Amino acid sequence: MPPTPQRDFSAPTIVIGAGPHGLAAAALLNRSGEPTVILERSDRVGASWAQRYDHLRLHTTPGTSQLPGLPIPRQAGPWVSRDDYVRYLEDYVAHHRLDVRVNTEVQRIERAEPGSRARWLVHSADGLVPAGAVVVATGRCRTPDTPRWPGRSTFTGTLLHSAHYRSPAPYRGRDVLVVGAGNSGTEIASVLAGAGAERVRISVRTSPNILPRSSARWHAAGRLTEVLPLAWRDRTSLLTQRLAVPDLTSRGLPRPRTGLYTRNVREGVNPVLDHGFVDAVLSGRVEPVAAVQAFDGPDVVLADGTRLRPDTVIAATGFRSDLHDLVGTLGVLDDAGQPLAVGGQSHPTAPRLYFTGYTNPLTGVLRQAGIEARAIAHALRREKARPALPLPQPGGRRAAGALDNGHAPG
C-alpha cells in the first residue's frame, strides 16, 4: 500500500473518462455542488468518437443523443455526424465549465487507508489522487477485440480491426472481407461496396435483427414496451421487421432466430439500423458468407469449409471494457469483467464507486448517459447526507475514508 495522503476535507469526485457518460456525470455532479475532476488518458475530449471512421453518423436522433443541460444544435441534422458530435462534446465541456485533465491515464483504483478523508486513491502516471468518490466512465469500447482465430498470424493479407478503419478510399479495387454483422460491420461493408471496392463480403455468425433507419421511433418503442414480457416485445418487433425489411435468405442472410428484445437482454446486442445494407445485399454488392473459422496463409477458412482469399479483412468484432487493471482487485466485477453495479448503484463493499456507460439498452446508449448521470448525482447526494457508519471491506478491513458510508440506491 502506498503512503496514505494527508487528510483532505474536500477530496473531489474523480471521473475517469471524458466521453459522453463521463461528461454527463461530471456536469450533474458539479450542478449538485460536488467538486469534480475528469481524468482522460488521451489528448482530447471525446477521443473514442474522434477516432471512429470518417462517415460515421449517430444511429439515434439528436433528442435521444444529447446530454443533460445542452441540446445538440439543430444544424447538425437528424443524423449527427462524427465531427459534429465531437464538436458538441467540446462545447459541452465549455458550457458546463468542466475540469478535464487530458493526457492523464489512470492505472488503478484502490481503497484509501482508514482515517483518511479520501474514500479512494486513484493512481495515475502523474501521481496519487485522493478522491471522495470515483465514477468510472471508460466505457464498453475501451479496447478493440479481435478474435484469436487459429492461424491468424499466418495471414498474408491485411487484417485490421474496425477501430482502425477510417475511410473506403484505401480499399478501392480491393477484395475485402468484413467480419461481423453489427451496425459498424454492415455500415462499413455498405460504404465499401459503394465506393469502388472490387468485391465485398460480410462474414455473419448470427443473423442480425434489422430495422429501417428512416424511423426514429424504435427507441421510443423500446421505452414504451419495457414493461411487457420479452416474447410480446419480440412479436411486435418481428412484425415491423417483416413489413419493412425484405427476406434476405436467398442472398445468404436468413431471418434471425432470436427476437430483437431477447437478444438485447441476453447478449447486449442492439438491432442493425439499415443505411443501405439491405439494398447492397439484394443487389449482390455485399455478399453474406459463413462465420470465420481460421486463417491459413493467404486464405480465410469459413465455418462451412469455404476458402476465401481477400486482400483485406476488417474485423468489426466489437470491443472490451478491460476494467481488470483499474478495479480488478476490488471485487466489483462479474465473471465477464463487467461491473456488478452500474449507474446510481454502488457495490455494497465499494460505496461511492460508480460505473456509467457499461450497458447497451434499446432505448439508446447516449440517452442512458443522462439517466445514469442523474442517478449517480442523486445517489451521492443522498449518501453524503447519511451519518457515517463503519462498513467492513473484503478481508475484514474497515472501509477507508471519513466520508459517509452507505449503499447508494438507484
C-alpha positions, 0 to 999 in steps of 0.5 A: 500500500502506498503512503496514505495522503494527508487528510483532505476535507474536500477530496473531489469526485474523480471521473475517469473518462471524458466521453459522453457518460463521463461528461454527463456525470461530471456536469450533474455532479458539479450542478449538485455542488460536488467538486469534480475532476475528469481524468482522460488518458488521451489528448482530447475530449471525446477521443473514442468518437474522434477516432471512429471512421470518417462517415460515421453518423449517430444511429439515434436522433439528436433528442435521444443523443444529447446530454443533460443541460445542452441540446445538440444544435439543430444544424447538425441534422437528424443524423449527427455526424462524427465531427459534429458530435465531437464538436458538441462534446467540446462545447459541452465541456465549455458550457458546463465549465468542466475540469478535464485533465487530458493526457492523464491515464489512470492505472488503478483504483484502490481503497484509501487507508482508514482515517483518511478523508479520501474514500479512494486513491486513484493512481495515475502516471502523474501521481496519487489522487485522493478522491471522495468518490470515483465514477468510472466512465471508460466505457464498453469500447475501451479496447478493440477485440479481435478474435484469436482465430487459429492461424491468424498470424499466418495471414498474408493479407491485411487484417485490421480491426474496425477501430482502425478503419477510417475511410473506403478510399484505401480499399478501392479495387480491393477484395475485402472481407468484413467480419461481423454483422453489427451496425459498424460491420454492415455500415462499413461493408455498405460504404465499401461496396459503394465506393469502388471496392472490387468485391465485398463480403460480410462474414455473419455468425448470427443473423442480425435483427434489422430495422429501417433507419428512416424511423426514429421511433424504435427507441421510443418503442423500446421505452414504451414496451419495457414493461411487457414480457420479452416474447410480446416485445419480440412479436411486435418487433418481428412484425415491423421487421417483416413489413419493412425489411425484405427476406434476405435468405436467398442472398445468404442472410436468413431471418434471425432466430432470436427476437430483437428484445431477447437478444438485447437482454441476453447478449447486449446486442442492439438491432442493425439500423439499415443505411443501405445494407439491405439494398447492397445485399439484394443487389449482390454488392455485399455478399453474406458468407459463413462465420470465420473459422481460421486463417491459413496463409493467404486464405480465410477458412469459413465455418462451412469449409469455404476458402476465401482469399481477400486482400483485406479483412476488417474485423468489426468484432466489437470491443472490451471494457478491460476494467481488470487493471483499474478495479480488478482487485476490488471485487466489483466485477462479474465473471465477464469483467463487467461491473456488478453495479452500474449507474446510481448503484454502488457495490455494497463493499465499494460505496461511492464507486460508480460505473456509467456507460457499461450497458447497451439498452434499446432505448439508446446508449447516449440517452442512458448517459443522462439517466445514469448521470442523474442517478449517480448525482442523486445517489451521492447526494443522498449518501453524503447526507447519511451519518457515517457508519463503519462498513467492513471491506473484503478481508475484514478491513474497515472501509477507508475514508471519513466520508459517509458510508452507505449503499447508494440506491438507484 
